Amino acid sequence: MGLFSFFKDSGDKSVESAADNTAKADELLRTINAYGFDVTDIDIEVDGDTAKVWGVAADQATHEKVVLAIGNTKGIANVEDKMTTAAPEPQARMHTVESGDSLSKIAKEYYGDAMKYNVIFEANQPMLKDINKIYPGQVLRIPNL
């Protein structure tokens, strides 16, 4: 997919306290594994605030969620995506949350219907746990309808 940029100083998880790049990569790998994503041969390297990820995702949604889970981590500014997808599909759009955004406001912007907020919420699980808890700088998947 390429290189993705994120806000280094935002995220509900952090790798900033990790002792070195190897420890940061290990922490990111633990996070990905805890989410239970269907990815084989996953590997993550960290160089400063850039993470590189390899592996084979079962589908496009999983692929995108792995990249977002890594990038939406405090201390990571860039994700170099070297993953492949077992069942390629069109990519979802991405939205960077701004102050004042809500899932319903974002749904209105992309779908023309604020009531489709749950589509966005579900597309970003398990990273999102509460419909009302998104933060500026967070990047969200906006799936195609």
Beta strands, then each sheet from edge to edge (+ up, - down):
strand 1: 2-5
strand 2: 13-14
strand 3: 39-47
strand 4: 50-57
strand 5: 73-74
strand 6: 78-81
strand 7: 84-85
strand 8: 93-96
strand 9: 139-142
sheet 1: 1+ 6- 4- 3+
sheet 2: 1+ 6- 4- 7-
sheet 3: 2+ 5+
sheet 4: 8+ 9-
end
